[in-house]
Amino acid sequence: MPTVQDSGGGYPLPALRFALLNWYQQQGRDLPWRHSRDPYAIWVSEIMLQQTQVATVIPYYQRWLATFPTLPDLAAAELETVLKLWQGLGYYARARHLHRAAQQIMTHHAGEFPRSYEAVVALPGIGRSTAGAILSAAFNQPQPILDGNVKRVLARLYGLTVPPKQAEAQLWQWSAQLLCPQSPRDFNQALMDLGATICTPRHPLCHACPWQHHCLAHRHQLTHEIPRKMSRSPLPHKKIGVAVIWNATGQILIDRRPPTGLLGGLWEFPGGKIEPNETVQECIQREIREELGIEIRVGEHLIDIDHAYTHFRVTLHVYYCQHLSGTPQPLECDAIRWVTPEELEQFPFPKANTAIIQAIHERGRPTA
């Protein structure tokens, strides 16, 4: 495995462990889930922290436990209630996985969060690192972790000169070797804190790092080059025509996406991708005919919204539309509903759609 050559010998594991744990005792973050040993609460925090920063997660975490204080409460909830509570956190598959996993735990584990690694990693939405984080935090089991922060810390500590994605096996080996068998709970939490607060991506605070004198990237002045980055292709850009369809009584038509896939189970305003040589208005009429089996008149422009997902970007071109004829049918969606503008707030929508709702409230009903 390509690494920066170290002229200073091997890594003294006891000294590294002691230095990190001592730093954590003094500098570790006071986070709400660290006051709990309940595996359910810890599991929820770990899932929320995937792809999301701590400051954003904390109020969602607190609202979640107030609404679903126990695992059986979550398992018994309606998926739509779960998704509404998650609204704004993004990566909604996480919420669907939490809900489904809670139901599986009720069925297969008598409602008790499992303690074995094999059983935990078999649950929906839990990978190797998340399983290790839950089991070490809840039960003090010596399970290694490897989230994004930890990858960066280890890549710099050991002077890894290839992108972390090309060295997963080696990184897991380093994480397992470093792990303190006597204090795995605190060690893993410390390792995550080190990456989040000291060994940051752009401006690492090397002077405050307990591992400064052991870190090869620091020693060779490579902290701004390690971890190496993979070359990325430009994100595809999709242009979408979106219809806010009004009926004669002042209601708006919304539909629910299928329960799996991107934004599964969320409600949205119907529409679709603009084809080559097609105007936005033509796209909207075609999509509504194909998806809902109705005829509409495309009216005034409401708003344009740019939004980025992990693997692509979208621009939503949103128009007010008038229902002309036909009874809406859920031909390509899970469900449809006519609702008043005030009722829109009751449904879980993707983040981009919340801007449409705000624009509707500001604009009001279309002019005749």
HELIX and SHEET records of a PDB file:
HELIX    1   1 LEU A   13  GLN A   27  1                                  15    
HELIX    2   2 PRO A   32  HIS A   35  5                                   4    
HELIX    3   3 PRO A   39  LEU A   49  1                                  11    
HELIX    4   4 VAL A   54  THR A   67  1                                  14    
HELIX    5   5 LEU A   71  ALA A   76  1                                   6    
HELIX    6   6 LEU A   79  TRP A   86  1                                   8    
HELIX    7   7 ALA A   93  HIS A  108  1                                  16    
HELIX    8   8 TYR A  117  VAL A  121  1                                   5    
HELIX    9   9 ARG A  128  PHE A  139  1                                  12    
HELIX   10  10 GLY A  148  LEU A  157  1                                  10    
HELIX   11  11 PRO A  164  ALA A  167  5                                   4    
HELIX   12  12 GLU A  168  LEU A  178  1                                  11    
HELIX   13  13 PRO A  184  ASP A  193  1                                  10    
HELIX   14  14 LEU A  194  ILE A  198  3                                   5    
HELIX   15  15 CYS A  206  ALA A  208  5                                   3    
HELIX   16  16 GLN A  212  HIS A  214  5                                   3    
HELIX   17  17 LEU A  216  ARG A  219  1                                   4    
HELIX   18  18 VAL A  280  LEU A  292  1                                  13    
HELIX   19  19 PRO A  341  GLN A  346  5                                   6    
HELIX   20  20 LYS A  351  ARG A  363  1                                  13    
SHEET    1   A 4 GLY A 271  LYS A 273  0                                        
SHEET    2   A 4 HIS A 237  TRP A 246 -1                                        
SHEET    3   A 4 ARG A 313  SER A 325  1                                        
SHEET    4   A 4 GLU A 295  ALA A 308 -1                                        
SHEET    1   B 3 TRP A 267  GLU A 268  0                                        
SHEET    2   B 3 ILE A 252  ARG A 256 -1                                        
SHEET    3   B 3 ALA A 335  VAL A 339 -1                                        
END                                                                             
